[in-house]
Amino acid sequence: MHTISRRDFVRTAGALTAAATIAGASQAVAAEGTDGIAWDHETDVLVVGCGTAGCAAALEAYDAGADVLIVEKYDWMGGTLRRCGGGVAAADTQVQRALGVKDNPEDFFQFIMKGCEGYPNEELVRDWTMNSASVIDWLIDDLGGLPADQWGFSDDIEGGLEYSHDTGLNVGTPTTFDEIGMSPVPRTHWFPANEDDPILAEPEKYFYYPSPGGTGLWQLVNTAMDKRGIQTLTETTFASLITADGSNEVIGAVCESGGSEIRIKARKAVILACGNFASNKELFRNYTGEDYEPNAMGGMGIDLPTDNDGSGILAAQALGAELVFPSLVGKNHDTPTGFSAGMAGVKVDLNGRVIDVFGKEIPRLYAAGLTAGGIIVKNYPCCGSSVSRSLYFGRKSGTDAAKLESWS
Ligand SMILES: Cc1cc2nc3c(=O)[nH]c(=O)nc-3n(C[C@H](O)[C@H](O)[C@H](O)COP(=O)(O)OP(=O)(O)OC[C@H]3O[C@@H](n4cnc5c(N)ncnc54)[C@H](O)[C@@H]3O)c2cc1C
């Protein structure tokens, strides 16, 4: 087991400092003795962001036996999961089978790779698409989502071959199938809304989508977290990672809460699930050389205007994380810069472990959801793919993090 001695130091890799010098992604160093740290909270696995990937990670880490704590910057929980359309793309699922739809994971894999013009990390996409049905199984069998025999096609669309946000199964994004020359397959599962969710009464405040199926997904996840007693510190904004001296091993995080700085000890790992940087205009300009105004629909249909300030990506980069940013390499006139730039994220392995610029894993650091790059890049080929991959890899990161031995 790894232990930290009195002589060890703590380094905070500051997101804010790094933000000022993003081109070089410098390290902020505040050295002090480990014993001198007054930890305000302790947990095994600290999850940053109570949204799609974060909740999935928290549930799996908890079920694998770890203590879990989530920090969320808003005074409410659910992230984009709660405000999304509720579509989840997956192949060869129990719902498809119940509706007589023939699909296979290899076609889904080809669809994502071709839809993203070959830019994604093939290994990550293969892992997710080959196993995407597990996300639907989890939502239905484990969390109590609409049983397979109660699903229909959306809006009574014949065979689900047209686009709709209505509850049910449909083709998601017909145009991509046309563009890449594949036969359309209904594989976007639009879950029903929770009509009682209070955010539906205040769309401006919460920026919820016109088709509010995400409230239903959030209800499933939130109920499961409540049952387990998983705690979320709301109005607590992650700022930076704390590492043991002499390495980039992550041992906790600095957050801001009520105007004060708090330090949270993470005995096993920190999982960054706090979105990308599509809403951070300064970072955006640094990377693209262009100005970008999120449109009324949010940054680009997969993020929201105020949420994605890049804090997770910057903190990981300050420890050497590689930024996966292939979307602009092939920038063409059909792809708005904002759309593709927002798909940047840090490099991860199949378990969500963050990989540095030398190809080595950063100890005890994970990223999931939009904080992780390389899965959906260049284009957004299919409605439902962002929630699907965020839940899939969020779950994997939680399971893997829980297996680590504590450093203290
Ligand atoms: C309007 C809309 C509709 C959509 N509909 C669909 C759909 O139907 N299907 C689909 O697949 N995709 C959809 N998407 C995209 C999809 O919902 C998102 O891409 C996905 O949910 C992102 O998951 P995530 O875990 O990365 O982020 P989120 O779910 O947004 O979670 C990130 C969380 O981190 C918090 N956070 C951020 N910074 C900090 C910080 N510094 N400290 C603490 N907390 C922080 C945020 O407040 C948030 O709660 C939609 C997107 C939008 C905008």
The ligand as a Gaussian input file, in Angstrom:
#p B3LYP/6-31G(d) Opt

LIG

0 1
 C      -30.508000      20.467000     -24.561000
 C      -29.721000      19.218000     -24.673000
 C      -30.356000      18.008000     -24.966000
 C      -29.610000      16.825000     -25.081000
 N      -30.254000      15.647000     -25.374000
 C      -29.511000      14.513000     -25.459000
 C      -30.137000      13.243000     -25.646000
 O      -31.344000      13.117000     -25.686000
 N      -29.321000      12.153000     -25.745000
 C      -27.960000      12.238000     -25.674000
 O      -27.265000      11.230000     -25.779000
 N      -27.356000      13.406000     -25.464000
 C      -28.105000      14.531000     -25.317000
 N      -27.478000      15.703000     -25.046000
 C      -26.051000      15.653000     -24.723000
 C      -25.828000      14.952000     -23.394000
 O      -26.909000      15.167000     -22.510000
 C      -24.542000      15.434000     -22.716000
 O      -23.484000      15.477000     -23.651000
 C      -24.140000      14.505000     -21.571000
 O      -25.238000      14.342000     -20.705000
 C      -22.938000      15.076000     -20.856000
 O      -22.664000      14.282000     -19.741000
 P      -21.524000      14.711000     -18.717000
 O      -21.551000      13.738000     -17.603000
 O      -20.262000      14.914000     -19.449000
 O      -21.948000      16.164000     -18.212000
 P      -23.162000      16.657000     -17.323000
 O      -24.282000      15.695000     -17.308000
 O      -23.477000      18.037000     -17.772000
 O      -22.533000      16.707000     -15.876000
 C      -21.521000      17.613000     -15.531000
 C      -21.818000      18.151000     -14.155000
 O      -20.644000      18.769000     -13.643000
 C      -21.038000      19.962000     -12.997000
 N      -19.845000      20.811000     -12.930000
 C      -19.217000      21.461000     -13.947000
 N      -18.104000      22.076000     -13.500000
 C      -18.024000      21.818000     -12.174000
 C      -17.094000      22.185000     -11.159000
 N      -16.018000      22.947000     -11.426000
 N      -17.309000      21.735000      -9.896000
 C      -18.392000      20.958000      -9.606000
 N      -19.320000      20.593000     -10.540000
 C      -19.133000      21.018000     -11.807000
 C      -22.162000      20.502000     -13.862000
 O      -22.942000      21.456000     -13.192000
 C      -22.912000      19.207000     -14.149000
 O      -23.850000      18.905000     -13.141000
 C      -28.217000      16.884000     -24.918000
 C      -27.579000      18.087000     -24.605000
 C      -28.306000      19.246000     -24.495000
 C      -27.604000      20.512000     -24.167000

